[in-house]
Amino acid sequence: MIQYQRTLLSASILAAFALATAAHAGAATEPATPEGADAAQDAGTADGKTSGQEMDTIVVHGIRESLKRSLETKRDADAIVDAITAEDIGKFPNTNVAEAMVTVPGVTIDRRFGQGERVSIDGTDPSLNLSFIDGHPVAQAIWLYGEQPNRGFDYTLLAPEILGRLEIYKSPEAHLPEGSLGGTVMMHTRQPLDLDANSISGSIGYNYNDQADGGRPTGSILYNWKNQEGTFGFNVAAQRYEEKVDRQGVEIFNYHKVAEYAEHSAAVATQVANGELDPNALVPDEINAAYFQQTRKRDSAVVNLQFKPSEEFDATLSGMWIRENFDSYNQSVYNFIHWNAGTMAAVDHLTQGDNGLVVGGHSSGPNAGIIYDNQLRQSEVTTKGADLRLNYHGSGWGLSGQAGVSKSENPKIGQYLLEPVYYGDFSWTLRDGYTLDDPQSGRDPSRWGGGWLGNNGIFSAHAKETYGQLDFSKDLGGFFNQLLVGVRYNKHDEDYALNVYGGVNPGTLADVGTIGFTDILGEFGGFSRDHARHIQVGRGNILRWIRNSPLDRAHPDPGSFLNNTWALTQKNSAAYAQLNFGGDGWRGNIGLRYVHTKTDGSGFNLPGSIAPTLPAQPGWWQTKSSTHNNVLPSFNLAYDLASDVVLRLAGAEVIAWAPYNQMVNNTFLNDTVLTGTGGNAGLKPYKSTNFNLSAEWYFAEQSVLAASVFFKHVLNFIDTTPATERHYNSIRDTDPTQWASMIGSGGCTADGFCDYQVSRPHNAGSAKIKGVTLTYQQAFGETGFGAIVNYTYADGETSQGNPMPYQSKNSLSVGPYYEKGPFSARLNYNWRSHYLAGGYVAGAPPAVVGDYADLSASLGWRFTPNLMVTFDAMNLLNEKYHQYAVGNKDQLFAKYTTGQRYMTNLRLNF
């Protein structure tokens, strides 16, 4: 199959090459002027003959002008490219770059916390699309406790103000860095010599979230200086951004069959025997009222120094520093009826519903209880980097280089866990949550406690990118106008560790202290008062109780440390050759990229039946190395069918790698619900043969009607599925009382081992993705009105018939705008159909995210050429983020609401 794909791609390259050559030979023989012969690499970009080199030299004002520049980039490109300019990014209602990208055809974003984080391109998983700033990668450490590293770029990292433009390459060129299946995003900061001397721009504003019932200030500034000769300059961009995040919702960790309850509960067994219950019907393990509160803070600074003593030579030194604070407080209150044998025996009634689900029940007796998780988390990510770019343009040739380092760390991702339990009778329904038989007792803090009350966990995460690149270009003249060759080296280091400390004092919430009751889930009609207005501990009480406890810092939990400590180093060495051609309406390139990859993944690997202990025994820390060599051909062909019509054809072989944590031996376990996630050191990289075909009609100024078709045949597709694995449960050591109640359920035995449902990745054959994008953009004359409309259809599945992660079959973006005189207005409606995503809790089965619509608006009034006020509103539909089981929409996993967001800014330019 691999050989067949290479043959097909080679035949396509030869056919395209022959077609362009024959067409040129049959036309006039006047020598063609080399296109892009000025440089093999634009300063601050990773592309050779970049499509947007001139954009930074023009000060762009206004929505319409920025859209015009974006269309020029798209039209002039050899590859299939979409672009967004600085003004375009700034005039979308957004808080980060991802939200500005949703108007690009084929681009969708995931909003698990209400704002866009990661980007899917042409129906591919966000982790399979790489992003670069000024041609280099940016290291990213995780911010959420328990989350795993991802190759997909987290766009909450970047303030939109620091960017000058971005391009999305949907068809690769040989000079572009490898690693993307769907598309490569190239972002460019503003360069000193392209801006006015002593220019200052900035903004001050306020962000408000109606669900959080509060807001935070924000501000940014950019200062640019250059000398009179235009040979040296520098700029500094800084931002302080704050935003309140409030997510409220309902979660269900998992489901189990009625038959399991019948084994422990005589009452349930009787219902089954009487025909009241289907033994195969699914019972929700619990119903959780989830309440996540956070104030996000981001301080960032970007510095560029540019030196251009002559037309032939220029050098740019850039520095980046970003500090993000993600402290949060997450509360979960749930009736965990599948917790252990005792809680299952306490179930005295279940109510059969439709679609194979149990929709209600009642529990009573000494083991009937409600768990209250308080997860107070502290997280601060620091990202910094330095980058040097050099360019020399000789007579008909060019040499450029780039080198740098990027580091990101979050050394103390702390979680203070307080987990009291209330014991008392209750009933529950899927719609209403739980209702206590004695509501007054549930409001008594002394009824919430336990012999084990919590712990303190600390993750550490570090990521580092080290890179270097050298490019050479030679102008050839004639139809084949330029040769690009180059080499690139990139080393990625990632390490991860977890320490969990016990010793939290036992007690009740009467001892710990409370701050009243929550008032949540107002958007979930019918939810019970007992569940939505539960007792609340508060941040200060949690910190005081746990910090004043005699935590055993000298003896962290062995299982947590050994299962979650790992390291990975990946080294990519690449070389490429690319031949650009053009003339008589034809243009494009053909190229070849060779990539050598060496990966060393390290982690602890314990023999199957040995309980974890510290210090680790010799031989437990193991490193597995792998080496892969890939030859990646590509071609891009564009033909100007008429002065306003462009046809394009592109094909390439591409590779991508699994997320870092999936490439090492590691296991993250949830000892309470007996689920987990893990890695697989034997994974092979994704390989895909991609084809793109497009037609673009530029029927008027600032206007286009376009259609494109894409097809991807992915080999070594990586799927993640749960399987039963036997692991040691640390609760045996940390809470012997609770452990005693767990023996006999979930496969738990007295030696401390249980059966876990652990999700691990594996190469699962192949997958195919096909789709089409439609684009309509038009400015309606001098009326000031205009519109951008995009539709994407994507259809893909694995060779086993499974859906593709993060792929919506249908997505739509509609963006009317108005700009005339001092007033501007913009609406942006985005809708995507349901798509597959990972479960929200570690080891949970894959979940489907339901259809999601977002309506945003932006208004602006320019009082003077230097002063403007803007108002933005996001999530005006107050959409819910809904997750449910594959194949059964009634089988709920999670449903969240994050509220509407409003932003106002005063923008200054001098």
Residue, then its C-alpha position, 0 to 999 in steps of 0.5 A: m500500500i505504501q508503495y502504491q501511494r508513492t507511485l500514485l504521488s510520483a505519477s501526479i508530480l510527473a503529470a503536473f510537471a509535464l503539464a506545466t512544462a508543455a504549456h510553457a513550451g507551447a507559449a511564447t519563448e520570452p524568458a520568464t522573470p524569476e518569481g521569488a528570486d530575491a531570497a530563499q528565506d524571508a526574515g522571520t519566516a520559514d518559507g523560501k518563496t513566501s507569499g506574504q513578504e511585502m505585507d509588513t511593509i504596509v501599514v494596514h488600516g481597516i477591515r476591508e483593507s486587511l481583507k484585501r491584503s489577505l486575499e492578495t496573499k492567497r492569490d499570489a501563493d504557489a501553494i494552497v494558502d489562507a492568510i489573516t493580517a494584523e488588522d484582521i486579527g485585531k478586529f475579530p471579537n476574540t481573546n486569542v489568535a485561534e478565535a480569529m482563525v475560525t473564518v478561514p475555510g477548513v478551520t475549526i476550534d474546540r472550546r472546552f473552557g468557552q474560548g478557542e484553544r486548539v485548531s483543527i485543519d481540514g478535518t484533522d486532530p489539533s495535535l497533527n497541525l504544527s504552528f511556528i512563530d517567525g519560522h521557529p517552534v515554541a515550547q509549551a508546558i501544560w497548565l492543567y493538573g493531570e493533563q498531558p502534553n500536546r503537539g497542537f499549539d495552545y493559542t491562549l499562549l499568544a496575545p493577538e497584538i504581537l502578530g503582524r500576519l499569519e498564513i495557513y499552508k494547507s498544501p506543504e512545500a519541501h522547505l516547510p518544516e515537517g510534522s503536520l497532516g492537516g496544515t502548517v500555521m506560520m505566524h509572524t511578529r511585527q518587524p522594526l524596519d517595517l513600522d514607523a519610527n517612534s510609533i506607539s500603539g496600545s490598548i486598555g480594556y476590561n473583560y467581563n463574564d456574566q456567568a462569573d459575574g465579574g471582570r478583569p482589566t487588560g492592557s497592551i503596548l507596542y513601541n517601535w524605533k528605527n534610525q533615520e537611515g532605516t538600517f537599525g531598529f527595535n520594537v517592544a510589545a508587552q501585554r497584561y491580560e486577565e479574564k475570569v473563567d466560570r464553567q458549570g456543568v453536569e458530568i458522568f464519569n462512566y456507566h456500568k451494567v445493571a447486572e453488576y449491581a444485581e451481584h451486590s444488591a438483593a433489591v436490584a436482583t429482585q427487580v431484574a428477576n421481576g423483569e423491571l430492569d434489563p440486566n444489560a441496561l447502563v447505570p451512570d456511576e454518578i451524577n456530578a455537579a461540576y463547578f470550575q472557577q479561574t482567573r487567567k492572567r497572562d504577562s507577555a513581552v516580545v522584543n525584536l532587534q533588526f539590523k540591515p546595513s545594506e540591501e544585501f544583508d539583514a539580521t534580526l534577533s528576537g526574544m519572547w517572554i510569557r508568564e501565565n497564571f492558571d490558578s483555579y478552584n474546581q468543585s465536584v459533588y456526586n453520588f458515586i454509587h459504583w464506588n465499591a461493593g458497599t455503595m452498590a449494595a446500598v442501591d435499593h431501587l433503579t428506574q429503567g428508562d429508554n434507549g438502554l439507560v437507567v434514569g434514576g434510583h435510590s440508595s439507603g443504609p450506612n454505605a449510601g453516600i455523596i462525595y465532595d471533591n475540592q481541587l484547589r490548583q496552582s499553576e504558573v507557566t513561564t515560556k521564554g526564547a531567543d531567536l536569531r535570523l540572518n539573510y544575505h542576498g547576493s547577485g542571483w543567490g541568497l543564503s539565510g540561517q536561523a537558530g534559537v531555543s525556546k523553553s517552557e516550564n511549569p515546575k509546581i502544578g499543585q493540587y490541594l485535594l480535600e475530599p469529604v464524604y456525606y453518608g445518608d440516604f438519597s434518590w437521584t435522576l439523570r435530569d435532576g441529580y441527587t436529592l437527599d432524603d434528609p436535606q437539612s443534614g446535608r447542610d450540616p458541615s459536621r456530616w461531611g468528613g472521613g478518616w482520609l480527607g485528601n492529599n497534596g499533589i505536585f506535577s512538574a512539566h518542562a519542554k524545550e525546543t532547540y533548532g537550527q536551519l540553513d537555506f540557500s537559493k539560486d536564481l536560474g532564469g527561464f521557466f525554472n526560476q529558482l532552486l532552494v536547498g536547505v537543512r534543518y535540525n530540531k531537538h525537542d525535550e520533554d519531561y514530566a513527574l508527579n509527587v503526591y503527599g499524604g498526611v492530611n488531618p482527618g476531620t469534618l467540614a465543621d473543623v475545616g470551615t465553610i463559606g456558605f453554599t454554591d448557587i450553580l447550574g441555573e442553566f440546567g432546568g430542574f436540577s435539584r436544590d440539594h445538588a446545585r446549592h451544596i455546601q462550599v468549603g472555599r479556597g482559604n479553608i482548603l489551603r489552611w487545613i492542608r498546609n497545617s497538616p503534617l504532610d509527609r514530604a519525605h515519602p511521596d506516593p510510590g505509585s503516583f511517582l512511578n506511573n507519571t514520571w517520564a522523559l522524551t527526547q526527539k531529534n529531527s534532522a532534515a534536508y530538502a531541495q525545491l525547484n520553483f517554476g513559473g511563466d505564461g500563467w503557470r507557477g509552482n514548485i516541486g520538491l523533496r524533503y528527507v527527514h531522519t528522526k530519533t526518539d528516546g522515550s524513558g519511563f518506569n516499567l515495573p514487573g506485572s505483580i510487584a507493588p510500587t516502592l520508592p526508591a525505584q529498583p534498579g532496572w525499572w527506569q527503561t529507555k526505548s529508542s526508535t529511528h525513522n527515515n522518511v522521504l517526502p515528495s511534494f508538488n504545487l501547481a497553480y494556473d491563471l486560467a484567466s486574469d481573475v481565475v486561478l486553478r491549483l493542484a497539490g500533492a505531498e507525502v507528510i508525516a506527523w507524530a503522536p503527542y509526546n506522552q503517548m510515545v513513552n511508557n507511562t500510566f496516569l491512574n484514577d484510583t477512585v474510578l479505576t480508569g487511566t491513560g497511558g503511552n506506548a513506546g512502540l508507536k510509529p509516526y503517522k504517514s499520509t498522502n495528501f492531495n488538494l485541488s482548488a479553483e478561485w474566482y476573484f470576481a471583484e475587488q476584495s472578493v472571491l468565490a472559491a472551492s477546494v477538494f482535499f483527500k488524505h490517506v493516512l497510514n499508521f493511524i494512531d487510535t486510542t482505546p481502553a482495555t483492562e489492565r491490572h495495576y496497584n491501587s495506592i488507596r490501599d496505602t493512603d486510606p486503608t478504611q476505604w480500601a477495605s470497602m473496595i475489595g471485591s469490586g472492580g477486580c480489587t483484591a487484598d494484595g492491592f491490585c485492581d482492574y483498571q480501564v486504561s486507554r492507550p494509543h496503538n497503530a490501528g491501520s489506515a484512515k481516509i479523510k476527504g472533504v470540500t471547502l467553499t468560500y465566498q467573500q465580497a465587499f459590496g461596492e462603496t456601501g461599507f457592507g461586506a461578508i465572508v462565508n465559509y463552509t467545510y465538509a469533511d468525512g473520514e474514518t479509520s480502516q476499522g470504521n471508527p470516526m476521526p477525532y475532532q472531525s466535524k462533518n459540517s462546519l459553517s462560518v458567516g461573517p457580515y461586516y460594515e465599515k464606513g467612516p469612523f464606524s465599524a461593525r462585525l458579526n461572526y457566526n460559527w457552527r460545527s457539527h458533532y465530533l469525536a473527542g477524548g473523554y474529559v476524565a483520564g481513561a474515560p471512553p471516547a466521547v462525542v462533542g455535540d453540535y456547537a454554535d458561537l455568535s460573536a459581535s464587534l463594534g468600533w468607533r474611531f474618534t480620531p486617526n489615533l483613537m478608537v473604542t471597541f466593544d466585543a461580545m462573545n458566545l451571545l447564544n450562551e451555547k452549552y458544550h455537550q459530550y455524550a457516548v458514541g452512538n447514543k446521544d442520551q448517554l450523557f458524559a458532560k454538559y457545560t455552560t461558560g457564560q457570555r463574555y464582553m470586552t471593551n477596549l480603548r485603542l491608541n496609535f501614535 
